[in-house]
Amino acid sequence: MLTRLVGGEVVDPVNGGTRQRDVWMRDGVLIDAPEGEAAEQTHDVSGCIVMAGAIDIHSHIGGGNVNTARLLLPEHHAAHQPRPANTPLSNAGWSTFQTGTLYAQMGFTTVVEPAMAPYTALHTHLELADIPIIDKATLAILGNDDFTLSLLRNGKSSAMLDDYIAWVVGSTRALGVKVINAGAAAAFKENVRSFSLDDVVPEYGVSSRKIVKSLQASVSRLGIPHPLHVHANNLGIAGSADTAADTIAATEGVPLHLAHLQFYGYGTEGKRKFSSEAARLAELVNANPDVTIDIGQVMFGQTVTISSDVLRQFTAIGNANPKKTVIMDGDGNGGGGIVPYRYKQDYYGSLQWAVGLELFLLITDPWRVFFTTDHPNGAPFTSYPELFELLMSSSARDAKSAELNATALELTTLASVRREYNFEEIAIMTRAAPAKLLGLKDRGHLGAGAIADVAVYRKGKDIAKMFREAALVFKNGDLVVKNGKVTHYRWGKTLRLNPPPDKAMVKRMKDYHEERYGLSLDWFTFPDSAIQRDAPFAEVSCNN
């Protein structure tokens, strides 16, 4: 079908910036205006902003830890009934199916699950396959598993590490690689309770820095488009900014992505020894072109924290609200912790909220800072509309700040920062830049040849309402949302890399699994046919 959007203000930083023009699409693909043809379907979008479909690079939407969080809170899940207010997941406890609809209503069409344990890949992909409308992708977790640590301990070649990472990425159908508190889960098994960048993993004799640097270099050599996605050490504690600064400095000319930087934006000033170091970190990011970051913004209310950083989650048990948690030990990258938490408008919550906004506003390049709440850890993704408003309106920030703890805000620079994001910067941060970072050349822009993922927003003074209820959303050319409501369901695909496996590494993995687990490698791998969808995966190319 030939479809035309007419009269809209098109915001497309990749193709000419912001200007009024028509958008044409046919058979799921954007095209140049055809000569001598009339559209079969025309939508008048006068008075609207037109952007490519949004991309979320870091949102925990499927897999073992997400489902464990659901299991932890059964009293609020019976028959998918509405949950009592002010309870964990009361505003984030929707079903897998609803995840797709809620994202689509806001104009998001691609979402990355950033923490897939390789041995639970089938579970993760089965769950992602049940999320409608949006395309999905995953990052495979490495850096705490015995095989990686043994390779580094034994001084094996970088080529062997490359072959192993390529096998993991290919066999798990991942789009990239993530490391979570490198080496800490392995150290936690030896009763280590604090672990920093230069600490050494017992038994293996390798430091966290060595693990990060080795994985970072391997991802680069393999041509994986997305740089190593790093959940650094010491998340969420006073003084964590020093760890973030050391990690930023460790890039040494090789690209690296630092996840949820807000949770590392804390210093030790003030009576409570908990202060903002956002300005310092923003300066370091601005000065280092090899670093990209996402924020992990905190918004107020009840949520549940979900992480494979088992050491950090164990130390957070005392903060659980309500007082119940799950801490799981697994092989290497398969453990984690679930800790319900409520962000209050007290000293600590106010400071965390401000730190995230400081980072958004002080990092100057929108191509290197990414819009996330680390769903659900900082806030549910359904809080995005309110966050857009805070970024685009200094008066909205002032109004909210007036409700918060003044002592905490005095230890931040937020009140002095008057920057307001414009629509083009929003389009870069949520569309063009994520597509570039992930190597997805077919989306994030509205140029001819891109897939027809298009979001249309009705301009108005209420910024949050504008982004909460998209006027129109097209997914691969299908109209799926109208006036903020889903009108048509379709299945998206899961985006993956497919590097060819090294035959010697496959044999090595077969022998390793037989020796370590007494099980065939077939227990840990699966065919595409296990995902009962027609063509569930779409391949993305490596850079080499």
Secondary structure, DSSP 8 states (H G I E B T S, - for coil): -EEEEES-EEEETTTTEEEE--EEEETTEEE---TT---SEEEE-TTEEEEE-EEES----SSHHHHHHHHH-GGGTGGG----TTSTTTTT---HHHHHHHHHHTTEEEEEEEEE-GGGHHHHHHHHHTSBSSEEEEEEE-SSSHHHHHHHHTT--HHHHHHHHHHHHHHHT-SEEEEESTTHHHHHTTT-----TT-B-TTT--BHHHHHHHHHHHHHHHT-SS-EEEE-SSTTSTTHHHHHHHHHHTTTTS-EEE--GGGG-EE--TTTT-EE-HHHHHHHHHT-TTEEEE-----SEEEEEEES-HHHHHHTGGG-SSS--EEE--STTS-EEEEEEEE-SSHHHHHHHHHHHHHHHH---TTSEE---TTTTSS-GGGHHHHHHHHH-HHHHHHHHTTS-HHHHHTSSGGG------HHHHHIIIIIHHHHHHT-TTSSS-STTSB--EEEEE--S-HHHHHHS-SEEEETTEEEEETTEE----B--EEEE-----HHHHHHHHHHHHHHHSS-GGGT---GGGS-SSS-EEEE----
